Amino acid sequence: MAMLEILRKRRSIRRYRNRKIEDGKIELLKEAALRAPSSRGINPWRFIFVTDKSTLQKLSKAKESGSGFLKGASLGVVICAVEGESDVWVEDCSIAAIILQLAGQSLDLGSCWIQIRQRMHSDNISSEDYIKQVLGLPDNFLVESMIAFGYPDEEKEPIPIEQLEYEKISGPANIA
Ligand SMILES: Cc1cc2nc3c(=O)[nH]c(=O)nc-3n(C[C@H](O)[C@H](O)[C@H](O)COP(=O)(O)O)c2cc1C
């Protein structure tokens, strides 16, 4: 699939079929994540790939809303960074996250980002601390996001080109 075609087709998919993702595809997702560019090539990220259903169920409770659909996913990737390795770890993790989503799209997988950084699990527990406890992660891990993956069980049309907010772009007029 050409890149623009992948971009056109990608939509946030939150409903997944009860179908395992093939090991070969999971390996390709791992490769894609590790090919993400990062500032100064420091690669501060760590990726935790989770396919165990009961762990996905626990992780789906990381937030009161906006994460519940992870329990129906076939794969969740928890995107972390190690504290102190890079001052721009948020950018590095975000780039890796979107690369994972686009790689997933190229493999016919649906996906959706789940925001974790600066989100709360409950009044006193951050989503980050909740996830670290579920997965037994070291104290110096920072959790940025989770990406849910699975074979889509919902269809979403590409956003029509007429709906794209070209007014948010300045530069040479359309000369086509
Ligand atoms: C930084 C970021 C955080 C997001 N957090 C969540 C989230 O926590 N839960 C969720 O269901 N979707 C989340 N999304 C998905 C957006 O809601 C979605 O991308 C947006 O509505 C546009 O829809 P589309 O992806 O289908 O084009 C997030 C997306 C981004 C880029």
The ligand as an ORCA input file, in Angstrom:
! r2SCAN-3c Opt
* xyz 0 1
  C      -2.602     12.269     21.075
  C      -3.868     11.473     20.852
  C      -4.567     10.996     21.940
  C      -5.721     10.226     21.745
  N      -6.319      9.672     22.841
  C      -7.380      8.862     22.664
  C      -7.947      8.179     23.775
  O      -7.456      8.259     24.905
  N      -9.032      7.385     23.554
  C      -9.582      7.249     22.297
  O     -10.578      6.531     22.164
  N      -9.059      7.873     21.204
  C      -7.963      8.656     21.364
  N      -7.369      9.251     20.269
  C      -7.948      9.063     18.922
  C      -8.625     10.355     18.436
  O      -9.835     10.519     19.132
  C      -8.830     10.276     16.914
  O      -7.595     10.147     16.284
  C      -9.545     11.523     16.383
  O     -10.848     11.615     16.888
  C      -9.598     11.553     14.868
  O     -10.251     10.411     14.364
  P      -9.526      9.428     13.328
  O      -8.312      8.874     14.022
  O     -10.524      8.366     12.977
  O      -9.110     10.235     12.117
  C      -6.208      9.993     20.435
  C      -5.491     10.479     19.341
  C      -4.335     11.186     19.550
  C      -3.537     11.642     18.332
*
